[in-house]
Amino acid sequence: MPKVIVAIGGGEIRTRGTAPIDREMIRLAKKKHPMFLFIPTASSDSDRYWKHIQEYFGEFLKCRTDVLFLIKEQLSREQIRRKISSADIIYVGRGNTLLMMRIWRRLGVDHLLKAAYENGTVLASGDKCRFDLPVWLRALETQCPFTTRENGST
């Protein structure tokens, strides 16, 4: 399976400023209407951020969208695993990285994301530095990708 990370730096989805790279991310998922999972943990499960994701990736780019709220919803580990494993694209939102990683580690989300990555799920972040963290480097066994990477090459 191809392993793909898309790290997006700059631009706003509200103004469609990242449309070219977002369309490429969707193309890399190799489905016309991929299942797009948004994980807004770093923004404390912001409803506003989720609304923008739905409007942009759902209505504008025609993905099927879902969200994984880990702070305001008490999901079982199995519910979390099902959401992550059913996604074609997993998009990690901007915000407080330390908060996000503490919650992810406690719930095992970091390991589930690694498994999704290994199985060909496209991982993406609206914060290019999100994938520069040592925990991501260890979890995903990759280098810091400031551009789209497919199978470890730029």
PEWORA-V552593 format. One record per residue. RES is the residue in one letter. PSI is psi in whole degrees, 0 to 359 (none if undefined). OMEGA is omega in whole degrees, 0 to 359 (999 if undefined). NEAR is the number of other ideal C-beta (glycine too) atoms within 10 Angstrom. Layout:
res->RES psi->PSI omega->OMEGA near->NEAR
res->RES psi->PSI omega->OMEGA near->NEAR
This chain:
res->M psi->135 omega->174 near->9
res->P psi->143 omega->178 near->11
res->K psi->122 omega->188 near->18
res->V psi->131 omega->171 near->22
res->I psi->131 omega->176 near->24
res->V psi->113 omega->179 near->26
res->A psi->118 omega->187 near->23
res->I psi->123 omega->177 near->22
res->G psi->122 omega->180 near->14
res->G psi->164 omega->180 near->9
res->G psi->157 omega->180 near->15
res->E psi->134 omega->178 near->11
res->I psi->332 omega->180 near->20
res->R psi->329 omega->180 near->9
res->T psi->6 omega->182 near->9
res->R psi->29 omega->182 near->13
res->G psi->345 omega->180 near->13
res->T psi->16 omega->185 near->18
res->A psi->316 omega->181 near->14
res->P psi->314 omega->180 near->10
res->I psi->329 omega->178 near->18
res->D psi->321 omega->176 near->25
res->R psi->323 omega->177 near->11
res->E psi->319 omega->178 near->13
res->M psi->317 omega->178 near->25
res->I psi->319 omega->178 near->23
res->R psi->321 omega->180 near->11
res->L psi->337 omega->177 near->20
res->A psi->345 omega->175 near->21
res->K psi->33 omega->175 near->12
res->K psi->146 omega->182 near->13
res->K psi->316 omega->179 near->8
res->H psi->75 omega->185 near->13
res->P psi->156 omega->173 near->23
res->M psi->117 omega->185 near->17
res->F psi->114 omega->179 near->28
res->L psi->123 omega->178 near->24
res->F psi->129 omega->177 near->25
res->I psi->100 omega->184 near->25
res->P psi->29 omega->183 near->25
res->T psi->317 omega->183 near->24
res->A psi->336 omega->178 near->24
res->S psi->19 omega->182 near->19
res->S psi->40 omega->179 near->17
res->D psi->48 omega->182 near->20
res->S psi->121 omega->176 near->19
res->D psi->323 omega->180 near->12
res->R psi->315 omega->178 near->9
res->Y psi->315 omega->179 near->20
res->W psi->319 omega->179 near->17
res->K psi->316 omega->179 near->10
res->H psi->320 omega->178 near->16
res->I psi->314 omega->179 near->23
res->Q psi->315 omega->181 near->17
res->E psi->315 omega->186 near->14
res->Y psi->301 omega->184 near->21
res->F psi->329 omega->179 near->22
res->G psi->296 omega->185 near->16
res->E psi->314 omega->184 near->10
res->F psi->310 omega->184 near->13
res->L psi->358 omega->171 near->19
res->K psi->32 omega->171 near->13
res->C psi->158 omega->168 near->27
res->R psi->124 omega->188 near->15
res->T psi->148 omega->174 near->21
res->D psi->164 omega->181 near->16
res->V psi->148 omega->176 near->20
res->L psi->93 omega->176 near->22
res->F psi->120 omega->181 near->18
res->L psi->349 omega->181 near->20
res->I psi->310 omega->185 near->14
res->K psi->352 omega->175 near->10
res->E psi->143 omega->179 near->11
res->Q psi->82 omega->181 near->8
res->L psi->149 omega->174 near->14
res->S psi->162 omega->177 near->9
res->R psi->326 omega->178 near->11
res->E psi->319 omega->177 near->8
res->Q psi->319 omega->178 near->12
res->I psi->313 omega->180 near->19
res->R psi->317 omega->180 near->18
res->R psi->316 omega->179 near->13
res->K psi->313 omega->182 near->19
res->I psi->316 omega->183 near->20
res->S psi->342 omega->179 near->13
res->S psi->356 omega->183 near->13
res->A psi->143 omega->171 near->24
res->D psi->328 omega->178 near->20
res->I psi->133 omega->174 near->25
res->I psi->122 omega->184 near->22
res->Y psi->120 omega->180 near->25
res->V psi->123 omega->182 near->26
res->G psi->164 omega->179 near->23
res->R psi->163 omega->175 near->17
res->G psi->218 omega->185 near->19
res->N psi->100 omega->184 near->13
res->T psi->321 omega->181 near->17
res->L psi->313 omega->176 near->10
res->L psi->312 omega->181 near->14
res->M psi->310 omega->184 near->25
res->M psi->324 omega->178 near->18
res->R psi->315 omega->180 near->12
res->I psi->315 omega->181 near->18
res->W psi->315 omega->181 near->22
res->R psi->317 omega->181 near->12
res->R psi->323 omega->183 near->10
res->L psi->357 omega->180 near->18
res->G psi->15 omega->181 near->13
res->V psi->325 omega->179 near->22
res->D psi->318 omega->179 near->18
res->H psi->323 omega->178 near->14
res->L psi->323 omega->178 near->20
res->L psi->322 omega->177 near->21
res->K psi->316 omega->179 near->16
res->A psi->319 omega->178 near->13
res->A psi->316 omega->178 near->21
res->Y psi->314 omega->179 near->21
res->E psi->332 omega->180 near->12
res->N psi->6 omega->174 near->10
res->G psi->6 omega->175 near->14
res->T psi->135 omega->177 near->24
res->V psi->125 omega->175 near->27
res->L psi->137 omega->182 near->25
res->A psi->155 omega->176 near->25
res->S psi->142 omega->175 near->22
res->G psi->5 omega->179 near->25
res->D psi->103 omega->187 near->16
res->K psi->331 omega->181 near->16
res->C psi->344 omega->179 near->14
res->R psi->324 omega->182 near->23
res->F psi->8 omega->176 near->22
res->D psi->354 omega->182 near->15
res->L psi->141 omega->179 near->15
res->P psi->323 omega->181 near->8
res->V psi->323 omega->177 near->12
res->W psi->320 omega->180 near->26
res->L psi->317 omega->178 near->13
res->R psi->315 omega->185 near->11
res->A psi->324 omega->185 near->16
res->L psi->354 omega->179 near->18
res->E psi->56 omega->181 near->12
res->T psi->173 omega->174 near->16
res->Q psi->170 omega->180 near->13
res->C psi->108 omega->183 near->15
res->P psi->104 omega->177 near->20
res->F psi->357 omega->173 near->14
res->T psi->173 omega->178 near->12
res->T psi->133 omega->178 near->17
res->R psi->137 omega->176 near->19
res->E psi->122 omega->182 near->14
res->N psi->36 omega->174 near->8
res->G psi->2 omega->179 near->12
res->S psi->151 omega->180 near->5
res->T psi->none omega->999 near->9
